[in-house]
Amino acid sequence: MIRQILPIVVAACVAPCFAAEGWITDMDAAKKQAAEQKKDLMIEFTGSDWCGACIMQKKQALSLPEIQTAISRSFIPVELDYPRGKEQSKEMKAANDKLAQQYGVQGFPTIVFADASGKPFGGFVGGRSKDDVMKAMQDALKNKEALNAAEANVAKATTDEAKVAALMEVLKLAPQEYVDNFYGDVKAEIKKLDKDDKSGLKAADAHA
């Protein structure tokens, strides 16, 4: 269960909505923009009017010009807010709650780096400094490159064994907290091809 999410708010919001400093608050609008601009998504789950770590991170990192410039080079920034006193429409609250469940958010702030479809390739939980946020962005983009290379190897594989090995590399590089919700197709394909469970994936899932 997400800690301390108790927003009780009713107010209208015109979509697509925008937070301060250009952070989009509508996920569908952000995905569309990311696809059009060939960028990724930087999704911030925040309690903007009560979470101390969220407020500090926004002030000391995310709102700084150099960080905003770095974000805009590769990402469309998305702010999904879970306020306690700030006005928020019922529709936005319902949409944000659904996204928090989908991404398995356990606390605030949570940052997710994802492709234009919303599939995560990195992220972190907890407030971070300017330098740490910058490093997290760089690490996430490097991991995305590695994931893309692994996925390319899947497409090039000519045997089931080679394809399973490439798919296992994809799972290894995927952020583990998002594997079940976003990489389930990869796991299903491995289980289908790896009938003798040489990868150990079936056994691992059965044990879990």
Buried (B, 14 or more C-beta within 10 A) or exposed (E): EBEEBEBEBEEEBEEBBBBEBEBBBBBEBBBBBBEEEEBBBBBBBBBBBBBEBBBBBBEBBBEBEEBBEBBBEBBBBBBBBBBBEBEBBEEBBEBBBEBBEEBBBEBBBBBBBBBBEBBBBBBBBEBBEBEBBBEBBEEBBEBBEBBBEBBEBBEEBEEEEBBBBBBBBBBEBBBEBBBEEBBEEBBEBBBEBBEEBEBEBBEEEEEE
